[in-house]
Amino acid sequence: MLVAGVAATAVASVATTLVAVAGRAAGISLDISEAPIPVVGFASLTAIFSLVGLVLAAVLRRFARRPRSTFVRTTVALTVLSLVPDVIADATADTKVLLILTHLVAAAIVIPVVARRLPA
């Protein structure tokens, strides 16, 4: 699980960065409250929170009766919660959509990879 999870984290970090770069190239601002989000921030935060997800998976593997379903339910709920700051951010609508997209891209990459490696 660890190797696959770290690989998925790396892929997700690159993917969210590419989404941010593509959005910026399309003219979407990466500013929140008039402060720019550095592109490297997308990779960094994706990596940090994906690694937190791997720790969660390890804990659930050890202690949960149904680790896979518990992991999926928990991470989907956390993904939804992670969208709240994007929705309420002091940013343009297209910036908010771009930020939401990066969260969904990361979740779509990491959650299934890790979940498949947990016992049902």
C-alpha positions, -999 to 999 in steps of 0.1 A, spaced: 0 0 0 28 24 9 46 23 -24 14 26 -45 2 54 -22 34 73 -25 34 68 -63 -2 80 -64 7 110 -43 35 119 -68 11 116 -97 -16 136 -80 10 163 -71 21 166 -107 -15 165 -119 -28 193 -97 2 214 -106 -6 209 -143 -42 218 -137 -31 250 -120 -6 258 -148 -32 251 -175 -58 273 -157 -33 301 -154 -24 297 -191 -61 300 -199 -62 333 -181 -76 321 -147 -61 340 -118 -45 320 -90 -50 349 -66 -69 346 -33 -75 379 -15 -53 395 -41 -24 372 -31 -11 348 -57 -10 311 -49 25 298 -60 22 270 -85 45 249 -64 20 252 -36 -4 229 -55 22 201 -55 32 207 -19 -3 207 -4 -14 178 -26 16 158 -13 11 167 23 -26 159 24 -22 127 4 4 115 28 -20 123 57 -44 101 38 -18 73 37 -14 76 75 -52 74 78 -52 43 56 -26 26 77 -45 34 109 -77 21 94 -60 -11 81 -50 -18 117 -81 -8 136 -111 -7 114 -134 -36 109 -139 -27 72 -108 -6 63 -116 -1 26 -152 12 30 -142 33 60 -113 48 41 -134 56 11 -163 71 31 -139 91 53 -117 105 24 -147 114 3 -162 133 32 -128 150 38 -126 159 1 -160 175 3 -150 194 34 -118 205 16 -139 223 -10 -155 246 16 -125 270 18 -124 272 -20 -161 281 -22 -159 308 4 -125 322 -7 -121 358 -17 -115 349 -53 -132 350 -87 -156 323 -96 -133 308 -122 -105 307 -96 -128 289 -72 -137 264 -99 -100 258 -107 -92 253 -70 -121 228 -66 -109 210 -97 -75 205 -82 -90 189 -51 -111 166 -71 -83 156 -94 -61 147 -64 -88 127 -48 -97 109 -80 -61 98 -83 -51 89 -47 -83 75 -31 -89 46 -55 -52 36 -55 -51 34 -18 -85 19 -13 -78 -10 -37 -49 -20 -14 -70 -21 18 -89 -52 29 -126 -50 22 
